[in-house]
Amino acid sequence: MENNQTILMGFVERLYAASDIDSLFNALEWAVKQLGFDHVSYTYVPDLLNRLLGDLSPVFKLSEAYPVDFIDQYAACNFGQHDFTIKKISQGEQAPVRWWDMAGQLDAKEKNVIQVARQDYGLRHGITIPVLSDGGSIAGVSVTSGENDMLFDLLYHERVRTLALIARMFSDRALQLPRNRAIFYKPFLSGLSATEKAVLSKLAQGGHLKSIAGELQLDYKYLANTVIASLRKKFGDVSRDQLMYQAGKIEFEQLFNTVTPD
């Protein structure tokens, strides 16, 4: 295996040559494989989606050979609301999290997530690197290994510092551009109507309801009592003021301009 410094230099070269989320992730995947791990995944969970994990599942970027069926089951079974790594990062954890080191502290539903990963999909060991926690939005890089306990322990101690540095550099770079962040809003955006998207775009620009109704040629009462009421519910039963705040904070106009249909 290459030494940590050589891998880090190769990763940095690839990272800064990358121009989109896919090529950025390819650089991360290359580095993770060079470090000796089998698979890598990355997710960014925006504040809005983090509050709706009971209904929506996060979006994951996955390495080429990652068992996609596990992610399908993760979404189908709403594992996101029982994923203890999301909980740890949301609580401000900054240190790498070894999945099975935490097993004794997990409740039955939390433990089931990593048991399914191990028993059904061969993800024997996992490490999650927290890379963002700002009081709402979170992000993490997870790597897995099929090595036995002793070899995995050696791999962890030899590589974890470099892995953590690489993971954080990747995420910082990936989240710089709205078009990269937009990918992770898709579970929420796909549930919005064309009218709701148009209204959110106007709210994101600071528009008031009366002016928005005029610009979009909507009846004011319909806008206020139907469209806004629907958006408030989809945002997690927030108040009208909270909806307007979130619309401006999330910059929906930029997101709608960068998300393409599946």
PAZAPA-4460 file (N, C-alpha, C; in steps of 0.05 Angstrom, whole numbers, plus 32768, in hexadecimal, padded with zeros to 4 digits):
% residues 262
    n_x    n_y    n_z   ca_x   ca_y   ca_z    c_x    c_y    c_z   seq   type   mol
   8011   7FE8   8000   8000   8000   8000   8011   8019   8000     1      M     A
   8007   802E   7FF3   8015   8047   7FF3   8014   8054   800F     2      E     A
   8027   8065   8015   8027   8072   802F   8012   8089   8030     3      N     A
   800B   8091   8047   7FF6   80A5   804A   7FFC   80BF   803C     4      N     A
   8014   80C8   803D   801B   80E2   8031   8019   80E1   8012     5      Q     A
   8021   80CB   8006   801F   80C8   7FE9   8002   80C7   7FE1     6      T     A
   7FF1   80B9   7FF0   7FD5   80B8   7FE9   7FC8   80D4   7FEC     7      I     A
   7FCF   80E2   8001   7FC4   80FC   8006   7FCB   810F   7FEF     8      L     A
   7FE4   810E   7FE6   7FED   811F   7FD0   7FDE   8118   7FB6     9      M     A
   7FDA   80FE   7FB1   7FCC   80F6   7F99   7FAF   80FE   7F9A    10      G     A
   7FA3   80FD   7FB2   7F87   8106   7FB5   7F84   8123   7FB0    11      F     A
   7F96   8134   7FBB   7F94   8151   7FB8   7F97   8158   7F9A    12      V     A
   7FA8   814B   7F8C   7FAC   8151   7F6F   7F92   814B   7F60    13      E     A
   7F85   8134   7F66   7F6C   812C   7F59   7F55   813E   7F62    14      R     A
   7F55   8146   7F7B   7F3F   8156   7F86   7F3E   8171   7F78    15      L     A
   7F55   817E   7F75   7F55   8199   7F69   7F55   8199   7F4B    16      Y     A
   7F56   8181   7F3F   7F52   817F   7F22   7F35   8179   7F1B    17      A     A
   7F25   8173   7F30   7F09   816B   7F2C   7EF8   8184   7F28    18      A     A
   7EE2   8180   7F18   7ED1   8197   7F12   7EB4   8194   7F19    19      S     A
   7EAC   817B   7F22   7E91   8177   7F29   7E90   8162   7F3F    20      D     A
   7E78   815D   7F4A   7E75   814B   7F61   7E7F   812E   7F5A    21      I     A
   7E7B   8125   7F41   7E83   810A   7F3A   7EA1   8107   7F3A    22      D     A
   7EAF   811A   7F2E   7ECC   8119   7F2D   7ED8   811D   7F48    23      S     A
   7ECC   812E   7F58   7ED5   8132   7F74   7ED2   8117   7F83    24      L     A
   7EBB   810A   7F80   7EB7   80F1   7F8E   7ECA   80DB   7F84    25      F     A
   7ED0   80DC   7F6A   7EE4   80C9   7F5F   7EFF   80CC   7F6D    26      N     A
   7F07   80E5   7F73   7F20   80E9   7F81   7F1F   80DD   7F9D    27      A     A
   7F08   80E1   7FAB   7F04   80D5   7FC5   7F05   80B7   7FC4    28      L     A
   7EF7   80AB   7FB1   7EF7   808E   7FAE   7F13   8083   7FA9    29      E     A
   7F22   8090   7F98   7F3D   8088   7F92   7F4E   8087   7FAC    30      W     A
   7F4C   809D   7FBC   7F5C   809E   7FD4   7F53   8089   7FE9    31      A     A
   7F39   8084   7FEB   7F2F   8070   7FFE   7F39   8054   7FF7    32      V     A
   7F39   804E   7FDD   7F43   8034   7FD4   7F61   8032   7FD9    33      K     A
   7F70   8047   7FD4   7F8D   8047   7FDA   7F93   8044   7FF7    34      Q     A
   7F81   804E   8008   7F85   804A   8025   7F7F   802E   802F    35      L     A
   7F72   801E   801E   7F6D   8002   8025   7F50   7FFB   802C    36      G     A
   7F3E   800E   8029   7F22   8008   802F   7F13   7FFF   8016    37      F     A
   7EFC   7FF2   801A   7EEE   7FE6   8003   7EDB   7FF9   7FF6    38      D     A
   7ECB   8007   8005   7EB5   8018   7FFA   7EB5   8033   8009    39      H     A
   7EA9   8047   7FFB   7EA5   8061   8007   7E8A   806D   7FFF    40      V     A
   7E7E   807B   8012   7E65   8089   800C   7E67   80A5   8018    41      S     A
   7E58   80B7   800D   7E57   80D3   8017   7E3B   80DC   8016    42      Y     A
   7E32   80EA   802B   7E19   80F7   802B   7E1B   8112   8038    43      T     A
   7E0C   8125   802D   7E08   813F   8039   7DEA   8141   803E    44      Y     A
   7DE3   8146   8057   7DC7   8147   805F   7DC1   8164   8067    45      V     A
   7DB5   8173   8055   7DAF   818F   805B   7D9C   8191   8073    46      P     A
   7D9D   81A8   8080   7D8C   81AD   8097   7D6F   81A5   8092    47      D     A
   7D64   81AD   807C   7D48   81A7   8075   7D43   8189   8074    48      L     A
   7D54   817A   8067   7D51   815D   8064   7D56   814F   807F    49      L     A
   7D68   815A   808F   7D6F   814E   80A9   7D56   814E   80BA    50      N     A
   7D45   8162   80B8   7D2D   8164   80C8   7D17   8152   80BE    51      R     A
   7D1A   8147   80A6   7D05   8137   8099   7D0D   811A   8094    52      L     A
   7D21   8111   80A3   7D2C   80F6   809E   7D18   80DF   80A4    53      L     A
   7D03   80E5   80B2   7CEE   80D1   80B6   7CDF   80CB   809C    54      G     A
   7CE0   80DE   8089   7CD1   80DB   8070   7CE3   80D9   8058    55      D     A
   7CFA   80E5   8059   7D0C   80E6   8042   7D27   80DA   8049    56      L     A
   7D33   80CC   8036   7D4D   80C0   803A   7D64   80D1   802E    57      S     A
   7D7B   80D2   803B   7D91   80E2   802F   7D9A   80D7   8014    58      P     A
   7DA7   80E8   8005   7DB3   80E0   7FEC   7DD0   80D9   7FF1    59      V     A
   7DDA   80C2   7FE6   7DF5   80B9   7FEA   7E04   80B9   7FCF    60      F     A
   7E1D   80C2   7FD0   7E30   80BC   7FBB   7E3F   80A2   7FC3    61      K     A
   7E40   808F   7FB0   7E4B   8075   7FB7   7E62   806D   7FA4    62      L     A
   7E75   805F   7FAF   7E8B   8054   7F9F   7E80   803F   7F8C    63      S     A
   7E90   8039   7F78   7E86   8028   7F61   7E7B   800D   7F6A    64      E     A
   7E88   7FFF   7F7C   7E7F   7FE4   7F83   7E6F   7FE3   7F9D    65      A     A
   7E66   7FFB   7FA7   7E57   7FFC   7FBF   7E3C   7FEC   7FBB    66      Y     A
   7E34   7FDC   7FCF   7E1B   7FCD   7FCC   7E02   7FE0   7FCC    67      P     A
   7DF9   7FE6   7FB5   7DE3   7FFA   7FB2   7DCA   7FF0   7FBF    68      V     A
   7DC6   7FD5   7FC0   7DAE   7FCA   7FCC   7DAC   7FD2   7FE9    69      D     A
   7DC2   7FD6   7FF6   7DC1   7FDF   8012   7DB6   7FFB   8014    70      F     A
   7DBE   800C   8002   7DB3   8028   8002   7D96   8028   7FFB    71      I     A
   7D8D   8016   7FE9   7D71   8013   7FE2   7D61   800B   7FFB    72      D     A
   7D6C   7FF7   800A   7D5E   7FEF   8022   7D5F   8005   8037    73      Q     A
   7D75   8014   8039   7D78   802A   804B   7D62   803E   8047    74      Y     A
   7D5C   8044   802E   7D46   8057   8027   7D2B   804B   802D    75      A     A
   7D27   8032   8024   7D0D   8025   8027   7D05   8022   8044    76      A     A
   7D18   801C   8055   7D13   8017   8072   7D16   8030   8083    77      C     A
   7D1B   8047   8076   7D1F   8060   8085   7D35   805D   809A    78      N     A
   7D4B   8050   8092   7D62   804D   80A4   7D6E   8068   80AC    79      F     A
   7D69   807D   809C   7D74   8097   80A2   7D6D   80A1   80BD    80      G     A
   7D54   809C   80C6   7D4B   80A6   80E0   7D56   8095   80F7    81      Q     A
   7D63   807E   80F1   7D6F   806D   8105   7D8D   806A   8101    82      H     A
   7D98   807A   80EF   7DB5   8078   80E9   7DC4   8087   80FF    83      D     A
   7DD2   8078   8110   7DDF   8086   8127   7DF6   8098   811E    84      F     A
   7E01   8093   8107   7E17   80A5   80FE   7E0C   80C1   80F8    85      T     A
   7DF4   80C2   80EC   7DE7   80DC   80E8   7DE2   80EA   8102    86      I     A
   7DD8   80DA   8115   7DD2   80E5   8130   7DEC   80F0   813D    87      K     A
   7E02   80E1   813B   7E1B   80E9   8148   7E25   8103   813B    88      K     A
   7E24   8105   8120   7E2E   811C   8113   7E1C   8134   811A    89      I     A
   7E02   8130   811B   7DEF   8145   8122   7DF4   8150   813E    90      S     A
   7DFF   813F   814F   7E05   8147   816B   7E20   8154   816D    91      Q     A
   7E2E   8157   8156   7E48   8165   8156   7E60   8153   8158    92      G     A
   7E5D   8139   8155   7E74   8127   8156   7E88   812F   813F    93      E     A
   7EA1   8130   8146   7EB5   8137   8132   7EC9   8120   812D    94      Q     A
   7ECB   810E   8140   7EDF   80F8   813D   7ED4   80E2   812B    95      A     A
   7EE5   80D3   811E   7EDC   80BC   810E   7ECC   80A8   811F    96      P     A
   7EB6   809E   8114   7EA4   808B   8122   7EA7   806F   8116    97      V     A
   7EB1   805D   8126   7EB2   8041   811E   7E97   8034   8125    98      R     A
   7E8A   8029   8110   7E6E   8021   8114   7E6B   800D   812B    99      W     A
   7E7B   7FF8   812B   7E76   7FE2   813F   7E82   7FE9   815A   100      W     A
   7E92   7FFD   815C   7E9B   8006   8177   7E83   8012   8186   101      D     A
   7E6F   801B   8177   7E58   8028   8184   7E41   8015   8189   102      M     A
   7E44   7FFC   8181   7E2D   7FE9   8181   7E20   7FE7   819D   103      A     A
   7E30   7FE7   81B2   7E25   7FE4   81CD   7E15   7FFC   81D7   104      G     A
   7E17   8013   81C8   7E09   802B   81D1   7DF0   8031   81C0   105      Q     A
   7DEB   801F   81AD   7DD5   8024   819A   7DBB   8016   81A3   106      L     A
   7DA4   8022   819B   7D8B   8014   81A0   7D87   7FFF   818A   107      D     A
   7D72   7FF0   818C   7D6E   7FD9   8179   7D6C   7FE2   815C   108      A     A
   7D5E   7FF8   8157   7D5A   8002   813B   7D74   800D   8130   109      K     A
   7D83   801B   8141   7D9D   8025   8138   7DB1   800E   8132   110      E     A
   7DB1   7FFB   8143   7DC3   7FE4   813F   7DBC   7FD4   8126   111      K     A
   7DA2   7FD3   8121   7D98   7FC4   8109   7DA4   7FCF   80EF   112      N     A
   7DA8   7FE9   80EE   7DB3   7FF5   80D5   7DCF   7FE9   80CF   113      V     A
   7DE1   7FE8   80E3   7DFB   7FDD   80DD   7DFB   7FBF   80DC   114      I     A
   7DE8   7FB2   80E9   7DE6   7F95   80E7   7DDE   7F8D   80CA   115      Q     A
   7DCB   7F9B   80BF   7DC2   7F96   80A3   7DDA   7F9B   8090   116      V     A
   7DE9   7FB1   8095   7E00   7FB6   8084   7E14   7FA0   8085   117      A     A
   7E19   7F95   809C   7E2D   7F80   809F   7E23   7F65   8095   118      R     A
   7E0C   7F5D   809F   7E02   7F42   809A   7DF7   7F3D   807E   119      Q     A
   7DEA   7F52   8073   7DDD   7F4E   8059   7DED   7F59   8042   120      D     A
   7E00   7F6B   8047   7E0E   7F78   8031   7E2C   7F77   8033   121      Y     A
   7E37   7F69   8047   7E54   7F65   8049   7E63   7F7D   8051   122      G     A
   7E56   7F92   805C   7E64   7FAA   8066   7E6C   7FA4   8083   123      L     A
   7E81   7F95   8086   7E89   7F8A   80A0   7E91   7F9F   80B4   124      R     A
   7EA1   7FB2   80AB   7EAA   7FC8   80BC   7EA4   7FE3   80AF   125      H     A
   7E9F   7FF7   80BE   7E9B   8011   80B3   7EA6   8027   80C5   126      G     A
   7EAE   803D   80B8   7EB7   8055   80C6   7EA9   806D   80B9   127      I     A
   7E9D   807E   80C9   7E91   8096   80BF   7EA2   80AE   80C8   128      T     A
   7EAA   80BF   80B6   7EB9   80D7   80BC   7EA6   80EF   80BB   129      I     A
   7E9F   80FB   80D1   7E8F   8114   80D0   7E9F   812A   80C2   130      P     A
   7E92   8136   80AE   7EA0   814B   80A0   7E91   8166   80A0   131      V     A
   7E79   8166   80AB   7E6A   817F   80AE   7E54   817C   80C3   132      L     A
   7E52   818F   80D5   7E3C   8191   80E7   7E3A   81AE   80F0   133      S     A
   7E26   81BC   80E5   7E24   81D9   80EA   7E0B   81E1   80FA   134      D     A
   7E01   81CD   8109   7DE9   81D2   8118   7DCF   81CB   8109   135      G     A
   7DD2   81C3   80F0   7DBB   81BB   80E0   7DC3   81A8   80CB   136      G     A
   7DD2   81B1   80B7   7DDC   81A0   80A2   7DF3   818F   80AC   137      S     A
   7DF5   8176   80A2   7E0B   8165   80A9   7E16   8157   8090   138      I     A
   7E2E   814C   8092   7E39   813C   807C   7E4D   8128   8088   139      A     A
   7E50   8111   807A   7E62   80FD   8084   7E6C   80EC   806D   140      G     A
   7E85   80E2   8070   7E91   80CF   805E   7E93   80B5   806D   141      V     A
   7E89   809F   8061   7E8B   8085   806E   7E9B   8072   805C   142      S     A
   7EAD   8063   8068   7EBB   804E   805A   7EB6   8033   8067   143      V     A
   7EB8   801E   8057   7EB3   8003   8062   7ECA   7FF1   805A   144      T     A
   7ECB   7FDB   8069   7EE0   7FC7   8065   7ED6   7FAB   806C   145      S     A
   7EDE   7F97   805C   7ED7   7F7C   8062   7EEC   7F6D   8071   146      G     A
   7F01   7F7A   807A   7F17   7F6D   8088   7F0E   7F62   80A3   147      E     A
   7F1D   7F4E   80AD   7F17   7F44   80C8   7F1D   7F59   80DD   148      N     A
   7F15   7F54   80F5   7F17   7F69   810A   7F33   7F73   810E   149      D     A
   7F46   7F60   810F   7F62   7F68   8115   7F6E   7F79   80FE   150      M     A
   7F69   7F71   80E5   7F74   7F80   80CF   7F66   7F9B   80CC   151      L     A
   7F4D   7F9C   80D1   7F3E   7FB5   80D0   7F49   7FC8   80E5   152      F     A
   7F4E   7FBE   80FD   7F59   7FCF   8112   7F73   7FDB   810A   153      D     A
   7F85   7FCB   80FE   7F9E   7FD6   80F4   7F9A   7FEB   80DF   154      L     A
   7F88   7FE5   80CC   7F83   7FF8   80B6   7F78   8012   80C2   155      L     A
   7F67   8011   80D5   7F5B   8029   80E1   7F71   803A   80ED   156      Y     A
   7F82   802E   80FD   7F97   803E   810B   7FAC   8049   80F8   157      H     A
   7FB1   803B   80E2   7FC5   8045   80CF   7FBA   805B   80BD   158      E     A
   7FA0   805A   80B8   7F96   806B   80A2   7F82   8081   80AB   159      R     A
   7F77   807F   80C3   7F60   8090   80CA   7F66   80AE   80C9   160      V     A
   7F7D   80B6   80D1   7F83   80D3   80D0   7F83   80DD   80B3   161      R     A
   7F90   80CF   80A2   7F90   80D7   8085   7F74   80D5   8079   162      T     A
   7F65   80C0   8080   7F4A   80BD   8076   7F39   80D5   807F   163      L     A
   7F3B   80DD   8098   7F2B   80F4   80A2   7F32   810E   8093   164      A     A
   7F4C   8112   808F   7F55   812A   8081   7F4A   812B   8064   165      L     A
   7F4C   8114   8057   7F43   8112   803B   7F25   8116   803A   166      I     A
   7F16   810A   804C   7EF9   810C   804C   7EF0   8129   8050   167      A     A
   7EFD   8137   8062   7EF5   8153   8067   7EFC   8166   804F   168      R     A
   7F13   8160   8043   7F1B   8170   802C   7F07   816C   8015   169      M     A
   7EFF   8153   8011   7EEC   814D   7FFC   7ED2   815B   8001   170      F     A
   7EC7   8159   8019   7EAD   8165   801F   7EAD   8183   801C   171      S     A
   7EC2   8190   8027   7EC5   81AD   8025   7EC4   81B6   8008   172      D     A
   7ED3   81A7   7FF7   7ED4   81AE   7FDB   7EBA   81A9   7FCD   173      R     A
   7EAD   8192   7FD4   7E94   818A   7FC6   7E7D   819D   7FCC   174      A     A
   7E7D   81A8   7FE4   7E66   81B9   7FEC   7E6A   81D7   7FE6   175      L     A
   7E7F   81DD   7FD9   7E84   81F9   7FD2   7E70   8204   7FBD   176      Q     A
   7E67   81F3   7FAB   7E56   81FB   7F95   7E39   81F3   7F99   177      L     A
   7E25   8205   7F94   7E09   81FD   7F96   7E01   81E5   7F86   178      P     A
   7E0D   81E2   7F6E   7E06   81CB   7F5D   7E0D   81B1   7F6A   179      R     A
   7E21   81B0   7F7B   7E28   8197   7F89   7E15   8193   7FA1   180      N     A
   7E0F   81A8   7FB0   7DFD   81A6   7FC6   7DE1   819E   7FBD   181      R     A
   7DD9   81A7   7FA5   7DBE   81A2   7F9B   7DB7   8185   7F98   182      A     A
   7DCB   8175   7F92   7DC6   8158   7F8E   7DBA   814C   7FA7   183      I     A
   7DC1   8156   7FBE   7DB9   814A   7FD8   7D9E   8154   7FE1   184      F     A
   7D93   8167   7FD3   7D77   8171   7FD8   7D62   8162   7FC8   185      Y     A
   7D6A   8151   7FB6   7D58   8144   7FA4   7D40   8136   7FB1   186      K     A
   7D44   8128   7FC8   7D2D   811B   7FD4   7D17   812E   7FDC   187      P     A
   7D1F   8147   7FE3   7D0B   815B   7FEA   7D00   8169   7FD2   188      F     A
   7D12   8171   7FC0   7D09   8180   7FA8   7CF6   8170   7F96   189      L     A
   7CFA   8156   7F95   7CEA   8146   7F83   7CCD   8145   7F8C   190      S     A
   7CC7   814C   7FA5   7CAC   814C   7FAF   7C9E   8167   7FAC   191      G     A
   7CAB   817A   7F9F   7C9F   8195   7F9C   7C91   8198   7F81   192      L     A
   7C7B   81A6   7F80   7C6E   81AB   7F66   7C7C   81C2   7F59   193      S     A
   7C76   81C7   7F3F   7C83   81DD   7F30   7C7C   81F7   7F3D   194      A     A
   7C63   81FA   7F46   7C5B   8213   7F53   7C6A   8218   7F6D   195      T     A
   7C6D   8203   7F7D   7C7C   8205   7F96   7C99   820C   7F91   196      E     A
   7CA5   8201   7F7C   7CC1   8208   7F76   7CC3   8226   7F6E   197      K     A
   7CB0   822F   7F5E   7CB0   824B   7F55   7CAD   825E   7F6D   198      A     A
   7C9B   8257   7F7F   7C97   8267   7F97   7CB0   8267   7FA8   199      V     A
   7CBC   8250   7FAD   7CD4   824F   7FBD   7CEB   8260   7FB1   200      L     A
   7CED   825F   7F96   7D02   826F   7F89   7CFE   828D   7F8F   201      S     A
   7CE5   8295   7F8E   7CDF   82B2   7F94   7CE3   82B8   7FB1   202      K     A
   7CDB   82A6   7FC3   7CE0   82AA   7FDF   7CFE   82AC   7FE5   203      L     A
   7D0E   829C   7FD7   7D2B   829C   7FDB   7D37   82B6   7FD3   204      A     A
   7D2A   82C5   7FC1   7D33   82DF   7FB8   7D29   82F5   7FCA   205      Q     A
   7D1A   82EE   7FDF   7D0F   8302   7FF1   7CF4   830D   7FEA   206      G     A
   7CE7   8300   7FD7   7CCD   830A   7FCE   7CB7   8308   7FE3   207      G     A
   7CA4   831A   7FE3   7C8D   8319   7FF5   7C76   830C   7FE6   208      H     A
   7C63   8301   7FF6   7C4E   82F1   7FEA   7C3E   8300   7FD5   209      L     A
   7C37   8319   7FDA   7C27   8328   7FC7   7C35   832C   7FAD   210      K     A
   7C4F   8332   7FAE   7C5F   8336   7F96   7C63   831C   7F87   211      S     A
   7C66   8306   7F97   7C6A   82EC   7F8A   7C50   82E3   7F7C   212      I     A
   7C39   82E8   7F88   7C20   82E1   7F7C   7C1D   82F0   7F61   213      A     A
   7C25   830A   7F61   7C23   8319   7F48   7C36   830F   7F33   214      G     A
   7C4F   8309   7F3A   7C63   8300   7F27   7C5C   82E5   7F1B   215      E     A
   7C51   82D3   7F2C   7C4B   82B8   7F22   7C2E   82B5   7F19   216      L     A
   7C1F   82CC   7F1A   7C03   82CC   7F11   7BF3   82B7   7F21   217      Q     A
   7BF6   82B8   7F3B   7BE7   82A6   7F4D   7BD4   82B7   7F5D   218      L     A
   7BBD   82AB   7F63   7BAB   82B8   7F76   7BB8   82BA   7F91   219      D     A
   7BB6   82D1   7F9E   7BC4   82D5   7FB7   7BBB   82C2   7FCD   220      Y     A
   7BA0   82BE   7FCE   7B96   82AC   7FE3   7B9F   828F   7FDE   221      K     A
   7B9F   8287   7FC4   7BA9   826C   7FBD   7BC6   8269   7FC5   222      Y     A
   7BD7   827D   7FC0   7BF3   827D   7FC7   7BF6   827A   7FE5   223      L     A
   7BE8   828B   7FF4   7BEC   828C   8011   7BE0   8274   801F   224      A     A
   7BC8   826B   8016   7BBA   8257   8025   7BBF   823A   801B   225      N     A
   7BC8   8238   8002   7BCC   821D   7FF8   7BEA   8217   7FF3   226      T     A
   7BF7   8228   7FE2   7C13   8222   7FDB   7C25   8225   7FF4   227      V     A
   7C22   823B   8002   7C33   8240   8019   7C2D   822C   802F   228      I     A
   7C14   8225   8033   7C0D   8211   8047   7C19   81F6   8040   229      A     A
   7C19   81EE   8026   7C25   81D5   801E   7C43   81D5   8023   230      S     A
   7C50   81EC   801C   7C6D   81EE   8021   7C74   81ED   803E   231      L     A
   7C65   81FA   804F   7C6A   81F9   806B   7C69   81DD   8076   232      R     A
   7C56   81CD   806C   7C54   81B1   8074   7C6C   81A1   806B   233      K     A
   7C74   81A5   8051   7C8A   8196   8046   7CA4   819D   8053   234      K     A
   7CA6   81B5   805E   7CBE   81BD   806C   7CBF   81B4   8089   235      F     A
   7CAB   81A4   8091   7CAA   819A   80AC   7C98   81A9   80BF   236      G     A
   7C81   81B2   80B4   7C6D   81C1   80C4   7C79   81DA   80D1   237      D     A
   7C88   81E9   80C1   7C94   8202   80CA   7C81   8219   80C8   238      V     A
   7C87   822F   80D5   7C77   8247   80D3   7C7D   8255   80B8   239      S     A
   7C6C   8269   80B1   7C71   8277   8098   7C8C   8286   8099   240      R     A
   7C92   8292   80B0   7CAC   82A0   80B3   7CC3   828D   80B0   241      D     A
   7CC1   8275   80BC   7CD6   8261   80BA   7CD9   8258   809D   242      Q     A
   7CC3   8255   808F   7CC4   824D   8073   7CD4   8262   8062   243      L     A
   7CCE   827B   8067   7CDB   8290   8058   7CF9   8291   805F   244      M     A
   7CFF   828D   8078   7D1B   828D   8080   7D2A   8276   8073   245      Y     A
   7D1E   825E   8073   7D2B   8246   8067   7D2E   824A   8049   246      Q     A
   7D1B   8256   803C   7D1C   825A   801F   7D34   826B   8018   247      A     A
   7D38   8281   8027   7D4F   8292   8022   7D6A   8285   8029   248      G     A
   7D6A   8276   803F   7D83   8269   8048   7D8C   8254   8034   249      K     A
   7D79   8245   8029   7D81   822E   8018   7D87   8237   7FFB   250      I     A
   7D80   824F   7FF3   7D85   8258   7FD8   7D78   8246   7FC3   251      E     A
   7D5E   8243   7FC5   7D50   8231   7FB4   7D52   8238   7F96   252      F     A
   7D54   8251   7F90   7D56   8258   7F74   7D6E   824B   7F67   253      E     A
   7D85   824C   7F75   7D9D   823F   7F6A   7D9A   8221   7F68   254      Q     A
   7D8D   8215   7F7C   7D89   81F8   7F7C   7D78   81EF   7F64   255      L     A
   7D62   81FE   7F5F   7D51   81F6   7F49   7D5F   81F9   7F2F   256      F     A
   7D71   820C   7F2D   7D80   8210   7F14   7D96   81FB   7F10   257      N     A
   7D9D   81EC   7F25   7DB3   81D8   7F22   7DAA   81BC   7F24   258      T     A
   7D92   81B6   7F2F   7D88   819B   7F30   7D7B   8193   7F16   259      V     A
   7D83   817C   7F0B   7D77   8172   7EF3   7D66   815B   7EFA   260      T     A
   7D50   8156   7EEB   7D3E   813F   7EF1   7D4D   8125   7EEF   261      P     A
   7D44   8111   7F00   7D50   80F6   7EFE   7D48   80E9   7EE4   262      D     A
***
